């Protein structure tokens, strides 16, 4: 288990993203003069179009890629007849740059910037609309009096070169010829390239039909290569460039640039997506491979369609036994690039359903068809999963390991490890579609699951002795929450925690530790739920889709993806790795493109967890009937409500939400446990590091300036061995502190050194040089050494050792140093303290309670009030006033006289909230805890 400590979280900047910010997905139109003529300039992230518009002309005059290369260039260079070139170059020169077709072009709705800009060109015979998106241009035909075509006359990469090529849907690469070879094919798409270019140009139309297609390479007098031509709806020279087969307004055309690094299947899927929904922004690839592949009925897995997909899936399996991520496994690999090779960033992954999804699919097809190849592929995958598991039970994101910290982390993110656990649990449990797995592997699967559960339990973050949540990724050695990408910090996850709890609830006959992990996680999810706001998708003034948190009292509960480790505050990081606490402060690119908030825990809390509690209650009753021993077992307080609703549940007031503060200043109830010689430490305790070389204490300090600072460490050490420490600042060794023996454990000493710190965050670490570790450490104090303005003081900050990161343990057992401050009359509270609310009307305490059964309950409230006044309160249950004025909070006459008042309340099955609101200006009395008992 990993315990949090109150500290400023250490920032490791994984990477810095330098990209266009708010304009990243915007399209912008302006009027310019280009090559001597009037044009609309349309700037898109994927490229720029100069659209000629004056003197009866319409159409693409230039189409410029990300490197500044003009792939049309319908001015004279770089060929002898640049005026031939253009797009879409239809009948009667309609849409042909430099050619008068009596056209007029207007801006639809006058909109010149946003996710979409539309131009409309018309000449009475034809009317085309051009939809300019961030990632493509789509042509819609509104009117046609006769046949038309879409013709691209271009110079790929900006020059007419012999190596320029095009690729057809079958993955075959072609070099254009004078005669042409552009036969009909399905889907009707190609992409065009130049080996020197970083981009390719895709060009496609729909629907599929029998209209002719054209391709040829044009040479002008002197055997000068002028351009390459690609057309839909027009024949080649052998048939005198006839236009037929396309009329009416059903045909659309798309064109655009994308990266030449994309695999063939990725380009095909991208174009298919654009053709399927050509006039909508934000369209993605058509993916034939997704988790939906597991949603067919049993008979389908024996079909030829399923077998064909399975044949493709096994082709992508690596020799180690894993599968690549971000790959459409249902598509046959047609080119070498479609096969991920060693060193490919996708190969051998557990991320994004890689490896586990193809295994689940193959198991179903193997069971339905009894095909050896599918069984063998699955078993190789199973051996891969066994080999990839760490000795601590976790799984990395990729295996074999790549030497990159991010990819080596134990990965809960996107269910990577949980999907592995589910699959192996299915194998171990003998689920029908895994029946072909041999007994030896089945036993290994069971052992792997058990070890994985240990890892889950050991990585659950502990706050103040309570189990809470998990980080999306944990260090594979220390198990501590760890950095992933630049915007994914060590934190508590509102999404991954839900996935883990669901898996743990699927375990039959869970151990007490598993039950505690589940209940702790659920309690944390309730505690950190974001109330009173909803997540909306909105349109910005520039037309782009954005995400915002909008105030709404009736909104369902919402959760953040990241919560700060100690404070539980929702946390938002951009690619700069800066911690922010306001969602609106994230840049548009991440805010609109990453899931920082979601309703992930809603179903878990509303139905799944209550049903699990009921199942555990039934299971316990069943076990009680069959075992007299179990009937005598005692359950802990957390289990009482799921096992026996008649046992009172105590909810400490300090565990709720309140205005005011927690008082812990009375420690008389702990004095018998104290060790007097360790007294007089500052803060809440000391750090006793491990007795080994390299043990350390590390704190973060935000310096106000760059310059000298004095670092003071306070310690105690009565043994004779030397415990020196190396002082490190921002990863560099700067000094050695001797820290000699002290006369007594109570005889604290300090060691001082002068160091240089930078403005901003500094990481200060003291590490043990000898086997004995460090002395008992109290604090690290940092003081500025500089002249300051008159009347001001140099900044001094005491960083408690126990609030940092360390190896070893935190000692709290001494409270003698607080005795002088103790008000003994306040002793006698339970738990960690009691709540002293603000002295004002409206102060409150609110606690959450998960009731296994709806109906009448008794509520007991334990309080103390040494003053003479009455502190009246209002009781609100689940947002409804249950008692408008409780006048029973009278004086207890002494601060030691804790008492309990009782009252009936009605609770619903599942989550409930109970709140006390102060009716008077003095606030509430001191509240210790709430006791809830179900009535018969």
Buried (B, 14 or more C-beta within 10 A) or exposed (E): EBEBBEBBBBBEEBEEBEEEEEBBBBBBBEEEEBBEBBBBBBBBBBBBBBBBBBEBBBBBBBBBBBEEBBBBBBBEEBBBBBBBBBBBBBBBBBBBBBBEBBBBBEBEEEBBBBBBBBBBBBBEBBBBBBBBBBBBBBBBBEEBEEBBBBBBBBBBBBBBBEEBBBBBBEBEEEEBEEEBEBEEEEBBBBBBBBEBBBBBBBBBBBEEBEBBBBBBBBBEEEEEBBBBBBBBBBBBEEEEBBBBBBBEEEBBBBBBBBEBEBBBBBBBBBBBBBBEEBBEBEBEBBBBBEEEBEEBEEEBBBBEEBBEBBBBBBEBBBEBBBBBBBBBBBBBBBBEBBBBEEEBEBBBBBBBBBBBBBBBBBBBBBBBBEBEBBBBBBBBBBBBBBEBBBEBBBBBBBBBBBEEBBBBBBBBBBBBBBBBBBBBBBBBBEBEBBEBBEEEBBEBBBBBBEBBBBBBBBBBBEBEEBBBBBBBBBBBEEBBBBBBBBBBBBBBBBBBBBBBBBBBBEBEEBEEBBBBBBBBBBBBBBBBBBEEBBBEEEEBEBBBEBBBBEEBEEBEBBBBBBBBBBEBBBBBBBBBBBBBEEBEEBBBBBBBEBEBBBBBBBEBBBEBBBEBBBEBBEBBEEBBEEEEEEEEEEBEEBBBBBBBBEEBBBBBBBBBEBBBEBBBEBBBEEEEEBEEBBBBBBBBBBBBBBBEEEBBBBBBBEBBBEEEBBBBBBBBBBEEEBBBBBBBBEEEEBBEBEBEBBEEBBEBBEBEBEBBBEEEBBBBBBBBBBEBBBBBBBBBBBBBEEEEEEEEEBBEBBBBBBBBBBBBBBBBEBBBBBEEEBEEEBBBBBBEBBBBBBBEEBBBBBBBBBBBBEEEBBBBBBBBBBEEEBBBBBBBBBEEEBBEEBEBBBBBEEBEEBBEEEBEBEBEBBBBBBBBBBBBEBBBBBBBBBBBBBEE
